[in-house]
Amino acid sequence: MGLIPYEQLTIDGKNCSEYGVWISGGGTFNAPPRDMDTISIPGRDGDIFFDNGRFQNINVTYPAFISKRFAPRMDDFRAWLCSKYHYMKIEDSYHPDEFRLGVFKGGLTVSTTARNLSGSFNLTFNCKPQRYLKSGEMPVRFTASGSIYNPTEYAAKPLIKCYGTGGTVTIGGVAVTVTGCTNHVVLDCDLMESYEGDTSRNGTTTLVNGEFPTLGAGASAVTFSGFSRVEITPRWWKL
């Protein structure tokens, strides 16, 4: 099989080394394409590009191998992995401070050594374009006005929790007014949803305006009134 570095892959919170699976990952350094439309006009040199304001998904492939007790380990690993059909957190030891969100779409082609003692295969995930920073998963608490600093070049879409019965929060110049809240409201700026509590979505919360804030590169001012505190999970990311 050749020399493959012993690096680790964690899928949906489970370290694949539990199945004896180790990886290499040169493909993890690739970047996704921008979503752009191209128009060619007869008689005019060059193309015109229209940016759709997003990046496309990217396939990320990990060459993987099992060096000992291949058959039973592969059976268990295949059964577990192929039961997953949703976006999962993908972490590897090449990028210990980052993670991706990816779907394993299935399909495994395995090459084995004599008597199936060991084997190699590729694990390919269809991933969202972002490489999320683990530091962006830590909530930042505000009990008074302040600011939050984005260390990347890309605008983040945070998860915002506002505690109180209602009020207005302004982040990066975008104000959101909330009414009809009994304890705290969650503003998911990625999904563009608002709901009371951490999991229940009972439809009792009303956004007075329809804009959801983003956190651009650098510092964004945070002010609020009517709420006792605000917590922002920034979801920093890069390519």
Secondary structure, 3 states (H helix, E strand, C coil): CCCCCCECEEECCEEHHHHCEEECCHHHHCCCCEEEEEEECCCCCCEEEEEEEEECCEEEEEEEEECCCHHHHHHHHHHHHCCCCCCEEEEECCCCCEEEEEEECCCCCCEECHHHCCEEEEEEEEECCCEEEHHHHCCEEECCCEEEEECCCCCECCEEEEECCCEEEEECCEEEEEECCCCEEEEECCCCEEEECCCCCCCCCEECCCCCCCECCEEEEEEEECCCEEEEECCCEEC
